[in-house]
Amino acid sequence: MEKEKIHNIDIDTFSERSMLSFTEAEKKMLEAEMLMFWKLMSKLDEIDVSNVEETEHILNKYNVFREDKVSMPFSRDEMLNLASSKSEGCITVPRVVEE
């Protein structure tokens, strides 16, 4: 007889780590949904995969990237000409970090 796996779902820890807040009713609903999902996913343990070859990708694709080719890089002036904003020989970008 196989033991049934029981999974303890700590909604408070989940809530804290995901930076979400839930009402008590939402916590109970979420716990039930997560338990149902966990039981559904545990059915995958029942599948016999002993004769299935391991793969890294579900499609039979090999080296889908283009081959690297050495070429002459752009000159500094060519790169600066492509930039929409520049200052004192450098490319400038909008500030994204607050002080």
N, C-alpha and C positions, 0 to 999 in steps of 0.2 A: 504494500500500500504506500503510495507516494504522499509525502507530507505536503499539505497546502502551504504555499508561501504567504506569509502575512507581512505586508509592508506598512510601516508607520509613516504617515505623511504629516510632517510638521508644517502646517500652513503659516504659522507665525514666523518661522524661520524663512520660509519661501517668500512671504510678504516683505520681510525686512531686507532680504538679499536682492529682491527685484525692485525694491523701493516703491512698492504699491501698498495701498491700504484697502482693507476689506471690512465690511460690516460682518457681524456674527453670522447672519444668514448667508452672505456671500462666501464666508469661510467654509460653512457646512456644505454648500453646493459645490464649491471648488474641490474640497476634499473628496466628495463622492465622485465627481467627474475624473479627478486624477486617479482614484482607486480603480474606476472602471477602465480608464486608459491603460493603467498598469496591468490589469488582468488581461486585457486584450493583447498587449504586447508580450505578455508571458506565454501566450499561445505559440509564439515563434520558437520557444524552447522545445516544443513537441515535434518540430519538423526535423526529419532525418536529412542532414546535409553531409553525411560521411562520404558520399560519392560525388560531391560537387567540388569542382576545382576552384581554388581561391582565385579571385580576380581583384584588380585595383580599380577597374571601371567596368560598368555593365556593357559597354559597347566595345567591339573589337577594333579599337583604334590604336595605332602605334605611332609615336612621335608626330603628333599633330601640329607641332610648332615648325615654323620655317627654319631653314638651315642658317646658321650665323655666317655672315660674310663680312670680311674686313673691308672697310672703305675709308675714304678720307673724311675726317670729321668736318663739321662746319667751322668756319673761322669765327672768331669773336664778333667781328663786324656783321657777318651774315646772321648770327644768332640774335644780336641786338636789333637788327633791322626787322626781325620777325616778332619782336616783343611789342605789345601794345603800350607798355609803360616802362620807361627807363630813366635812370638818373645817374650821372657821373660814371658812365660806362658799365652800369649794372642794371639788371632787370628788376623792376619793383613790382610788388604785389600788395594787395590790400591787407591791412592788419587784421589778424584773426584771433589774436590773444589779447585779452583785456589786461590792463595794468593794475 
